[in-house]
Amino acid sequence: MIGIMDYGIGNIQSVKNALEKINVSFVLISRKADFSKADSIILPGVGSFGSAMQALNKKSLANPLKESVLSDKKPFLGICLGMQLLFESSEENPDVKGLNIFEGIVKKFTKAKRVPQIGWNSLQKTNLESRLLKGIPQKGDFYYINSYFVVPKNNNMVTAYSKYSEKFPAVLEFGNIFATQFHPEKSGNIGLKILENFSRF
């Protein structure tokens, strides 16, 4: 059973629709007690880094989320902003602390003529053994909406990159933790394949 984080920040409906298309059961996580119902967790995110962390903390979800991921080792998928929240901080809201699951920061595109990046972009797999990207073509196209990108201290967790005026991590994998900067739930059949792969972890 997949638990979708329902904290007021994120396109919950699109993720729900995508999981329904691939016949995967899910529950919504909006309070601490809900974590016990889920075997794995998806953290969607749309909006600002600061408002997302504020929402997680206001609902007292940040710490139980970290416990589920780090202690209980439940498979986790962060989508877009949900990927960025895994890190220490973001240039978007420098005074706001992220979940701090990974060392690193979130930086803004500075070389692009247009920000945010909105639309389809291809990725370059750097780890052909990627579990999340199993069955995904080398330069598959996915849908992005982002002004910022993660800069992890440990580049070994990056399993695919994309380029938007500059190269940036598109997919992360580290143990039970997975994340995509793109929106698999908005990327058609190729995106559904990502969610299907995750549902099997």
Backbone as CSV, one residue per row, in Angstrom:
resi,resn,N_x,N_y,N_z,CA_x,CA_y,CA_z,C_x,C_y,C_z
1,MET,0.843,-1.193,0.000,0.000,0.000,0.000,0.881,1.247,0.000
2,ILE,0.687,2.111,-0.989,1.456,3.354,-1.074,0.743,4.464,-0.316
3,GLY,1.480,5.206,0.476,0.937,6.359,1.161,1.329,7.635,0.446
4,ILE,0.364,8.455,0.073,0.630,9.741,-0.569,0.569,10.831,0.492
5,MET,1.637,11.577,0.645,1.669,12.661,1.617,0.675,13.748,1.208
6,ASP,-0.309,13.972,2.068,-1.348,14.975,1.817,-1.173,16.091,2.847
7,TYR,-0.358,17.102,2.479,-0.019,18.149,3.424,-0.339,19.547,2.904
8,GLY,-1.177,19.593,1.874,-1.621,20.869,1.338,-0.715,21.459,0.280
9,ILE,0.416,20.813,0.010,1.365,21.284,-1.002,1.640,20.127,-1.950
10,GLY,1.129,20.199,-3.147,1.392,19.109,-4.080,0.154,18.752,-4.872
11,ASN,0.401,18.195,-6.041,-0.699,17.819,-6.922,-1.153,16.402,-6.576
12,ILE,-1.888,16.306,-5.486,-2.313,14.992,-4.997,-3.193,14.276,-6.023
13,GLN,-4.101,15.012,-6.652,-5.058,14.380,-7.558,-4.373,13.721,-8.743
14,SER,-3.358,14.382,-9.304,-2.644,13.796,-10.442,-1.942,12.503,-10.062
15,VAL,-1.364,12.469,-8.868,-0.695,11.255,-8.408,-1.721,10.154,-8.163
16,LYS,-2.848,10.502,-7.557,-3.912,9.530,-7.331,-4.400,8.958,-8.660
17,ASN,-4.624,9.818,-9.640,-5.106,9.368,-10.949,-4.112,8.411,-11.607
18,ALA,-2.818,8.750,-11.479,-1.785,7.915,-12.098,-1.733,6.537,-11.444
19,LEU,-1.815,6.486,-10.127,-1.776,5.197,-9.431,-3.020,4.361,-9.750
20,GLU,-4.147,5.038,-9.899,-5.367,4.315,-10.273,-5.230,3.698,-11.658
21,LYS,-4.547,4.395,-12.570,-4.359,3.885,-13.927,-3.543,2.604,-13.952
22,ILE,-2.621,2.463,-13.003,-1.796,1.253,-12.979,-2.268,0.275,-11.901
23,ASN,-3.485,0.527,-11.390,-4.133,-0.378,-10.424,-3.299,-0.601,-9.158
24,VAL,-2.775,0.494,-8.628,-2.001,0.434,-7.388,-2.808,1.086,-6.272
25,SER,-2.958,0.373,-5.163,-3.728,0.896,-4.032,-2.920,1.947,-3.277
26,PHE,-3.634,2.923,-2.712,-2.959,3.983,-1.969,-3.847,4.502,-0.845
27,VAL,-3.209,5.139,0.121,-3.904,5.849,1.185,-3.287,7.239,1.271
28,LEU,-4.019,8.179,1.843,-3.488,9.523,2.043,-2.921,9.638,3.454
29,ILE,-1.773,10.288,3.561,-1.137,10.511,4.857,-1.251,11.987,5.212
30,SER,-2.096,12.294,6.181,-2.285,13.688,6.592,-2.036,13.883,8.087
31,ARG,-1.744,12.767,8.800,-1.422,12.845,10.230,-0.500,11.682,10.576
32,LYS,0.126,11.773,11.737,1.140,10.803,12.129,0.621,9.367,12.102
33,ALA,-0.596,9.150,12.561,-1.147,7.797,12.644,-1.276,7.131,11.278
34,ASP,-1.343,7.932,10.214,-1.549,7.382,8.878,-0.329,6.631,8.347
35,PHE,0.857,6.938,8.885,2.064,6.286,8.381,2.014,4.774,8.564
36,SER,1.333,4.306,9.597,1.266,2.861,9.862,0.469,2.118,8.786
37,LYS,-0.331,2.842,8.018,-1.150,2.216,6.982,-0.382,2.005,5.680
38,ALA,0.779,2.663,5.564,1.506,2.659,4.291,2.768,1.808,4.358
39,ASP,3.013,1.053,3.280,4.242,0.270,3.160,5.336,1.070,2.473
40,SER,4.934,2.074,1.689,5.868,2.956,1.009,5.229,4.344,0.914
41,ILE,6.035,5.354,0.581,5.561,6.735,0.674,5.942,7.529,-0.566
42,ILE,4.994,8.332,-1.049,5.259,9.301,-2.119,5.063,10.702,-1.556
43,LEU,6.061,11.564,-1.783,5.979,12.964,-1.364,5.942,13.847,-2.598
44,PRO,4.735,14.270,-3.034,4.640,15.201,-4.155,4.925,16.619,-3.638
45,GLY,5.164,17.531,-4.555,5.368,18.905,-4.104,5.245,19.899,-5.231
46,VAL,4.451,20.939,-5.008,4.324,22.047,-5.952,4.321,23.325,-5.122
47,GLY,5.102,24.305,-5.527,5.148,25.554,-4.772,6.541,25.819,-4.261
48,SER,6.645,26.575,-3.184,7.950,26.981,-2.679,8.478,26.028,-1.612
49,PHE,9.792,25.988,-1.505,10.487,25.172,-0.514,10.028,25.551,0.892
50,GLY,9.971,26.860,1.159,9.604,27.342,2.483,8.188,26.988,2.884
51,SER,7.244,27.174,1.966,5.845,26.882,2.291,5.627,25.395,2.480
52,ALA,6.370,24.568,1.735,6.232,23.118,1.877,6.744,22.658,3.240
53,MET,7.898,23.144,3.644,8.423,22.763,4.954,7.532,23.289,6.074
54,GLN,7.005,24.480,5.882,6.089,25.047,6.884,4.860,24.154,7.032
55,ALA,4.336,23.678,5.904,3.154,22.818,5.936,3.453,21.489,6.619
56,LEU,4.598,20.894,6.303,4.969,19.619,6.925,5.144,19.781,8.434
57,ASN,5.785,20.862,8.832,6.014,21.086,10.261,4.716,21.444,11.001
58,LYS,3.869,22.234,10.343,2.605,22.632,10.969,1.717,21.428,11.249
59,LYS,1.750,20.456,10.343,0.954,19.239,10.510,1.704,18.149,11.287
60,SER,2.895,18.508,11.789,3.724,17.551,12.559,4.001,16.276,11.765
61,LEU,4.320,16.459,10.472,4.562,15.316,9.601,6.045,15.120,9.270
62,ALA,6.861,16.133,9.467,8.266,16.051,9.057,9.015,14.947,9.802
63,ASN,8.910,14.931,11.110,9.655,13.935,11.898,9.162,12.513,11.676
64,PRO,7.842,12.260,11.688,7.399,10.884,11.402,7.734,10.441,9.980
65,LEU,7.792,11.403,9.044,8.199,11.062,7.682,9.651,10.597,7.682
66,LYS,10.523,11.335,8.350,11.932,10.964,8.415,12.110,9.618,9.120
67,GLU,11.336,9.390,10.158,11.419,8.122,10.880,11.016,6.956,9.979
68,SER,9.954,7.143,9.210,9.496,6.087,8.305,10.542,5.757,7.247
69,VAL,11.211,6.808,6.767,12.191,6.624,5.690,13.532,6.122,6.222
70,LEU,14.025,6.741,7.291,15.369,6.439,7.778,15.417,5.266,8.744
71,SER,14.428,5.141,9.612,14.433,4.057,10.604,13.671,2.832,10.125
72,ASP,12.446,3.052,9.633,11.628,1.933,9.174,12.009,1.464,7.773
73,LYS,12.798,2.286,7.072,13.298,1.945,5.732,12.185,1.688,4.713
74,LYS,11.095,2.426,4.850,10.029,2.284,3.859,10.472,2.921,2.538
75,PRO,10.193,2.272,1.417,10.529,2.877,0.129,9.874,4.256,0.006
76,PHE,10.635,5.212,-0.490,10.187,6.601,-0.555,10.444,7.142,-1.950
77,LEU,9.468,7.902,-2.472,9.632,8.586,-3.758,9.271,10.051,-3.596
78,GLY,10.261,10.922,-3.789,10.012,12.361,-3.779,9.853,12.859,-5.200
79,ILE,8.812,13.652,-5.440,8.530,14.154,-6.790,8.682,15.670,-6.822
80,CYS,9.523,16.165,-7.736,9.738,17.600,-7.969,10.177,18.291,-6.672
81,LEU,9.341,19.148,-6.099,9.683,19.789,-4.830,9.914,18.742,-3.741
82,GLY,9.227,17.618,-3.843,9.415,16.528,-2.891,10.824,15.966,-2.938
83,MET,11.502,16.100,-4.069,12.910,15.729,-4.190,13.785,16.754,-3.482
84,GLN,13.480,18.035,-3.699,14.298,19.110,-3.140,14.226,19.169,-1.613
85,LEU,13.080,18.821,-1.062,12.901,18.871,0.387,13.792,17.882,1.134
86,LEU,14.358,16.918,0.435,15.231,15.932,1.061,16.545,16.550,1.538
87,PHE,16.855,17.746,1.035,18.166,18.329,1.292,18.143,19.357,2.425
88,GLU,19.314,19.934,2.705,19.492,20.794,3.868,18.803,22.140,3.727
89,SER,18.911,22.746,2.550,18.353,24.089,2.371,18.213,24.400,0.890
90,SER,17.557,25.524,0.601,17.338,25.947,-0.778,17.592,27.437,-0.921
91,GLU,18.138,27.823,-2.054,18.327,29.249,-2.339,16.987,29.976,-2.410
92,GLU,15.909,29.236,-2.609,14.580,29.851,-2.682,14.188,30.466,-1.348
93,ASN,14.469,29.767,-0.273,14.190,30.247,1.096,15.377,29.863,1.980
94,PRO,16.467,30.629,1.921,17.724,30.253,2.569,17.631,30.023,4.077
95,ASP,16.683,30.648,4.732,16.584,30.514,6.189,15.763,29.310,6.634
96,VAL,15.200,28.596,5.681,14.341,27.448,6.011,15.144,26.149,5.910
97,LYS,15.084,25.339,6.934,15.765,24.051,6.929,14.895,23.008,6.248
98,GLY,15.521,22.211,5.378,14.807,21.124,4.724,14.743,19.903,5.630
99,LEU,14.368,18.775,5.065,14.285,17.543,5.850,15.676,17.050,6.261
100,ASN,16.691,17.490,5.531,18.074,17.170,5.894,18.336,15.665,5.908
101,ILE,17.685,14.965,5.015,17.949,13.530,4.856,19.253,13.326,4.086
102,PHE,19.524,14.231,3.144,20.766,14.205,2.382,21.528,15.509,2.575
103,GLU,22.848,15.420,2.506,23.669,16.626,2.512,23.642,17.261,1.127
104,GLY,23.535,18.566,1.087,23.492,19.264,-0.181,22.487,20.394,-0.135
105,ILE,22.451,21.175,-1.194,21.554,22.328,-1.266,20.748,22.297,-2.553
106,VAL,19.812,23.211,-2.637,18.980,23.372,-3.835,19.303,24.742,-4.431
107,LYS,19.658,24.757,-5.715,20.083,25.997,-6.362,19.130,26.384,-7.483
108,LYS,19.128,27.668,-7.818,18.271,28.185,-8.889,19.008,28.157,-10.217
109,PHE,18.267,27.898,-11.298,18.845,28.017,-12.633,19.282,29.468,-12.833
110,THR,20.524,29.671,-13.211,21.020,31.032,-13.426,21.449,31.278,-14.871
111,LYS,21.592,30.203,-15.641,22.063,30.347,-17.021,20.931,30.261,-18.043
112,ALA,19.747,29.901,-17.567,18.613,29.727,-18.478,17.994,31.075,-18.847
113,LYS,17.550,31.208,-20.084,16.881,32.435,-20.525,15.490,32.533,-19.928
114,ARG,14.873,31.389,-19.704,13.509,31.378,-19.161,13.434,30.450,-17.957
115,VAL,12.941,30.969,-16.870,12.755,30.200,-15.642,11.348,30.485,-15.134
116,PRO,10.561,29.466,-14.797,10.950,28.060,-14.646,11.034,27.309,-15.964
117,GLN,11.675,26.150,-15.893,11.608,25.193,-16.983,10.216,24.580,-16.955
118,ILE,9.504,24.691,-18.058,8.172,24.085,-18.140,8.085,23.312,-19.442
119,GLY,7.892,22.016,-19.332,7.729,21.215,-20.531,8.554,19.935,-20.499
120,TRP,8.678,19.334,-21.673,9.322,18.024,-21.790,10.826,18.175,-21.948
121,ASN,11.548,17.260,-21.332,13.002,17.257,-21.417,13.471,15.812,-21.292
122,SER,14.548,15.499,-21.973,15.063,14.130,-21.935,16.049,13.970,-20.793
123,LEU,16.242,12.739,-20.382,17.225,12.473,-19.335,18.305,11.544,-19.864
124,GLN,19.445,11.603,-19.226,20.584,10.756,-19.563,20.875,9.868,-18.367
125,LYS,20.631,8.584,-18.530,20.886,7.658,-17.425,22.385,7.489,-17.215
126,THR,22.814,7.553,-15.956,24.220,7.340,-15.630,24.420,6.024,-14.888
127,ASN,23.338,5.404,-14.487,23.398,4.105,-13.819,22.435,3.167,-14.532
128,LEU,22.979,2.295,-15.352,22.139,1.395,-16.140,21.484,0.312,-15.291
129,GLU,21.899,0.208,-14.026,21.301,-0.761,-13.109,20.213,-0.113,-12.251
130,SER,19.844,1.110,-12.564,18.828,1.837,-11.793,17.555,1.029,-11.655
131,ARG,17.087,0.885,-10.442,15.846,0.156,-10.185,14.640,0.975,-10.607
132,LEU,14.677,2.270,-10.334,13.538,3.126,-10.653,13.376,3.295,-12.162
133,LEU,14.489,3.277,-12.879,14.461,3.527,-14.325,14.476,2.244,-15.151
134,LYS,14.158,1.124,-14.518,14.122,-0.145,-15.248,13.075,-0.074,-16.362
135,GLY,13.503,-0.389,-17.579,12.585,-0.360,-18.717,12.411,1.015,-19.335
136,ILE,13.136,2.014,-18.809,13.042,3.376,-19.347,14.157,3.570,-20.371
137,PRO,13.856,4.082,-21.574,14.900,4.296,-22.577,15.947,5.298,-22.119
138,GLN,17.124,5.182,-22.692,18.261,6.007,-22.287,17.946,7.503,-22.305
139,LYS,17.228,7.965,-23.310,16.913,9.389,-23.390,15.398,9.605,-23.390
140,GLY,14.740,8.993,-22.428,13.299,9.145,-22.308,12.918,10.578,-21.970
141,ASP,11.774,11.031,-22.457,11.297,12.398,-22.215,10.290,12.420,-21.069
142,PHE,10.481,13.370,-20.164,9.605,13.536,-19.005,9.209,15.001,-18.857
143,TYR,8.143,15.217,-18.100,7.581,16.562,-17.959,8.111,17.246,-16.693
144,TYR,8.653,18.446,-16.888,9.249,19.219,-15.798,8.524,20.547,-15.579
145,ILE,8.486,20.968,-14.325,8.120,22.342,-13.963,9.021,22.709,-12.785
146,ASN,10.146,23.352,-13.062,11.063,23.661,-11.958,11.956,24.864,-12.261
147,SER,12.177,25.639,-11.224,13.107,26.767,-11.278,14.401,26.440,-10.546
148,TYR,14.368,25.385,-9.747,15.488,25.013,-8.893,15.865,23.547,-9.126
149,PHE,17.084,23.191,-8.727,17.551,21.813,-8.870,18.471,21.475,-7.705
150,VAL,18.586,20.193,-7.407,19.374,19.774,-6.252,20.853,19.654,-6.613
151,VAL,21.685,19.949,-5.624,23.137,19.778,-5.755,23.588,18.909,-4.574
152,PRO,23.529,17.594,-4.725,23.887,16.710,-3.606,25.388,16.675,-3.369
153,LYS,25.778,16.502,-2.124,27.195,16.345,-1.810,27.715,15.029,-2.366
154,ASN,26.865,14.003,-2.336,27.223,12.683,-2.845,26.623,12.491,-4.242
155,ASN,27.429,12.683,-5.262,26.928,12.546,-6.634,26.674,11.094,-7.022
156,ASN,27.123,10.154,-6.209,26.901,8.742,-6.529,25.428,8.361,-6.454
157,MET,24.622,9.169,-5.764,23.201,8.868,-5.677,22.428,9.302,-6.927
158,VAL,23.076,10.064,-7.806,22.417,10.530,-9.033,22.458,9.417,-10.066
159,THR,21.288,8.979,-10.525,21.236,7.905,-11.521,20.836,8.402,-12.904
160,ALA,20.467,9.680,-13.001,20.174,10.278,-14.308,20.248,11.795,-14.184
161,TYR,20.681,12.420,-15.265,20.743,13.876,-15.349,19.859,14.373,-16.487
162,SER,19.480,15.637,-16.422,18.879,16.337,-17.549,19.667,17.623,-17.744
163,LYS,19.383,18.339,-18.821,20.071,19.604,-19.074,19.066,20.682,-19.442
164,TYR,19.153,21.787,-18.735,18.349,22.966,-19.046,19.266,24.167,-18.842
165,SER,20.007,24.483,-19.884,21.067,25.488,-19.854,22.259,24.996,-19.046
166,GLU,22.021,24.135,-18.088,23.088,23.512,-17.312,22.620,22.116,-16.889
167,LYS,23.575,21.251,-16.687,23.283,19.872,-16.300,22.809,19.830,-14.850
168,PHE,21.754,19.055,-14.588,21.241,18.953,-13.228,20.712,17.539,-12.967
169,PRO,20.718,17.104,-11.692,20.227,15.765,-11.365,18.726,15.635,-11.635
170,ALA,18.370,14.581,-12.349,16.965,14.323,-12.670,16.382,13.198,-11.822
171,VAL,17.239,12.250,-11.432,16.785,11.098,-10.648,17.834,10.772,-9.584
172,LEU,17.359,10.511,-8.371,18.221,10.099,-7.268,17.792,8.727,-6.769
173,GLU,18.764,7.923,-6.361,18.481,6.645,-5.729,19.541,6.396,-4.659
174,PHE,19.088,6.122,-3.457,20.013,5.831,-2.369,19.309,4.896,-1.389
175,GLY,19.637,3.606,-1.477,18.964,2.628,-0.614,17.472,2.578,-0.917
176,ASN,16.669,2.880,0.083,15.209,2.849,-0.073,14.632,4.186,-0.528
177,ILE,15.510,5.156,-0.823,15.061,6.513,-1.151,15.246,6.791,-2.644
178,PHE,14.167,7.230,-3.276,14.167,7.547,-4.701,13.552,8.935,-4.891
179,ALA,13.961,9.632,-5.944,13.392,10.957,-6.186,13.554,11.330,-7.651
180,THR,12.570,12.082,-8.158,12.636,12.583,-9.529,12.357,14.085,-9.532
181,GLN,13.149,14.824,-10.324,12.869,16.253,-10.462,11.676,16.474,-11.391
182,PHE,11.452,15.556,-12.316,10.305,15.636,-13.219,9.055,15.076,-12.538
183,HIS,7.925,15.237,-13.200,6.639,14.731,-12.700,6.269,13.452,-13.444
184,PRO,6.518,12.283,-12.873,6.125,11.052,-13.569,4.616,10.965,-13.780
185,GLU,3.853,11.526,-12.848,2.390,11.459,-12.953,1.834,12.311,-14.087
186,LYS,2.688,13.184,-14.672,2.263,14.027,-15.793,3.026,13.690,-17.070
187,SER,3.727,12.555,-17.068,4.616,12.212,-18.180,4.111,11.067,-19.040
188,GLY,2.820,10.847,-19.054,2.252,9.817,-19.913,2.675,8.412,-19.511
189,ASN,2.721,7.514,-20.487,2.997,6.107,-20.205,4.392,5.874,-19.637
190,ILE,5.358,6.677,-20.077,6.720,6.501,-19.581,6.798,6.880,-18.097
191,GLY,5.994,7.858,-17.710,5.931,8.241,-16.301,5.223,7.192,-15.465
192,LEU,4.185,6.598,-16.033,3.473,5.529,-15.330,4.398,4.340,-15.079
193,LYS,5.342,4.117,-16.002,6.306,3.020,-15.826,7.188,3.279,-14.600
194,ILE,7.562,4.539,-14.372,8.336,4.893,-13.176,7.544,4.554,-11.914
195,LEU,6.289,4.964,-11.878,5.442,4.700,-10.713,5.194,3.209,-10.532
196,GLU,5.068,2.505,-11.634,4.882,1.054,-11.564,6.115,0.391,-10.966
197,ASN,7.306,0.842,-11.409,8.549,0.303,-10.842,8.595,0.549,-9.340
198,PHE,8.265,1.783,-8.928,8.312,2.109,-7.500,7.334,1.273,-6.705
199,SER,6.170,1.005,-7.267,5.140,0.257,-6.538,5.584,-1.168,-6.222
200,ARG,6.600,-1.651,-6.890,7.078,-3.025,-6.691,8.198,-3.112,-5.649
201,PHE,8.655,-1.980,-5.153,9.766,-1.993,-4.181,9.241,-2.413,-2.821
